[in-house]
Amino acid sequence: MELAGQTALLTGATGGLGRAIAEALAARGATVLLSARKAEDLEALAASLPGSDHRALPADLAKNSAAEQLAADAGDVDILVANAGLPAAGQVDDFTPEQLQRALRVNLEAPMLMARALYPGMVERGSGHLVFVASLAGKAASPGSAIYNATKFGLRGFALALRMDLGISGVGVSVVSPGFIREAGMFADAGVKPPAPLGTARPEQVGAGVVRAIERNKLEVVVAPLPDRFLTHFALANAGVADRIQSGSRGQQAARSIAEGHPPEKR
């Protein structure tokens, strides 16, 4: 799918990854409908992007019916990039029921509801693309991330199955799975350095990955250095071994550090 002349709805637009994705889409000639909670930040981002007609569509996807309303406000878009997400780091019993529901709604339910609202119009027009920004945490579990893992495993599974359902419709579906991202994402926001051997990627690489997913109709684009990819897929294929490794002191310490960087008021 050529991006030039297309209209893309991007959620989580004002975060580090969201800004990089917005810039990448606009640079390829797409008109971007930018969504996040703060209208003033969205307006500033829209004004900074190359091209014109970019618009701000403020929405708090944690609220009831917000996803459906955002889809209605966006109208007939050609592309959905579901990027908004909460870190949901910590032990399950550290979350109130309301905080748990908020994480499920933003990370999993909202992308599903927006896809449900938007893809029938794409099918009718015979073209379109849905991109779900998941994570390598959607392939391999880690301590202190049960809720986050659940949402990303679920989002990845939803996207892969939806791609099968829409395979002959002319509508593409892709998953973009970042690993450790410097300057943005869970580790950066918590002020925690990722494990040294794994390496990191840049937010701009995530933006490029989204563009590649759309233009080439890729099933999944992983944005991570080779060691990170290898260990993730090893964990996916060898869950028992990964469990013993991740349950050790280093894994537990990393989990505590991330949770401390995302206190309850950020959930």
Secondary structure, 3 states (H helix, E strand, C coil): CCCCCCEEEEECCCCHHHHHHHHHHHHCCCEEEEECCCHHHHHHHHHHCCCCCCEECCCCCCCCCHHHHHHHHHCCCCEEEECCCCCCCCCHHHCCHHHHHHHHHHHHHHHHHHHHHHHHHHHHHCCEEEEEECCHHHCCCCCCCHHHHHHHHHHHHHHHHHHHHCCCCCEEEEEEEECCECCCHHHHHHCCCCCHHHCCECHHHHHHHHHHHHHHCCCEEEECCHHHHHHHHHHHHCHHHHHHHHCCHHHHHHHHHHHHHCCHHHC
